[in-house]
């Protein structure tokens, strides 16, 4: 990793980072649209053809849906400690997300006037789960459990089949633990189209969530006219703010943890200490030698790895808010003081003993977070993503009289006589 000054960073890389969300998908949009159109028109036939083309697996329509027997067999392929870990993570995710529920609230705006909101869950949700070597059972938990907590009745998972036609066993176990209704062995843009529009086997859903490659992202954006989606996901990101009290070994390990995701991932340290900067660089070079995904890490750090020395913590906070990282770690002597000044981040991890990996796997926080600067305007995945709110009003006669004059006056001001009449007629009829 290179060490640069904040001036060099601002001159060379900051603008590119701030605008990293403006990814150009134009080169694949035509291909994705063709896939979507084919699935809309030909249903299962198109799913089978694209599965054979892209995943090199030949299926028949009866094999698209994963059977209950296959899910039971999946448990036998995992070690007991793996199953226990998935269940513990699921419990923590459920506990955290239950705190986000707010089924109904009311207030009195005037005597006899009750206002409120009530929430209702979506009827169905589709979860996209990458498969093969990039299988993430944790993401299935993160997407499906909040939907289940929200009260969604039908949760569907689509994941591409492996070489033998099987879906990753850990994904199947995670889906079962999370209460998923159905799992289908179909991936890519064709899976998104299937969940958006339905096929002979796969039924359409109300919303599609979950990570995926650029084809999946492009497909989600294309179908968004007809079905809701979550925030488009990009490569993983971490930004660390540290002063001289930061632990170089911990910071290096946390940077490497995000770098191993993807060659396009990025990992940046902002520090006030030149001594720490040098120590972290040495630790990164030392620790990566023992890691299995070293080629991905090297590629990632070459493109998106930097150690930036800043004038002070305030400059680090300013840069962090401009970048709006997916993950922000604060390793300073007063982390909560820094935290109070952060406006833009997907999730924030305070202190040396709060690694991002806890957010990814075990704490219960949701790891489906806005990337590419979307943390300036979007939140991570919550129960709120799986419900809709309905406003309601209930007036007594006294409440009617308290609101009548204001409504009639504004309606007449805007030239809507029927609106005014719909209010005044109630009093007229009583007379």
Secondary structure, DSSP 8 states (H G I E B T S, - for coil): -EEEEHHHHIIIIIHHHHTTT----HHHHHHHHHHHHHHHHHTHHHHHHHHHHHH-----GGGSB--HHHHHHHHHTS-HHHHHHHHHHHHHHHHHHHTT---EEEEEEETTEEEEEEEEE-SEEEEE---GGG--HHHHHHHHHHHHHHT-SEEEEE----TTS---HHHHHHHHHHT-SEEE---HHHHHHHHHH--SSS---SEEE----HHHHHHHHHHTTTSEE-----S-EEEEEE-TTS-HHHHHHHHHHHHTT-TT-EEEEEES-HHHHHHHHHHHHHHGGG-TTHHHHHHHHHHHEEEEE-SSHHHHHHHHHHH--SEEEEESTTHHHHHTT----SEEEESTT--HHIIIIISS-------TTGGGT-----GGGGEEEEEEEEE-HHHHHHHHHHHHHHHHHTT-HHHHHHHHHHHHHH-
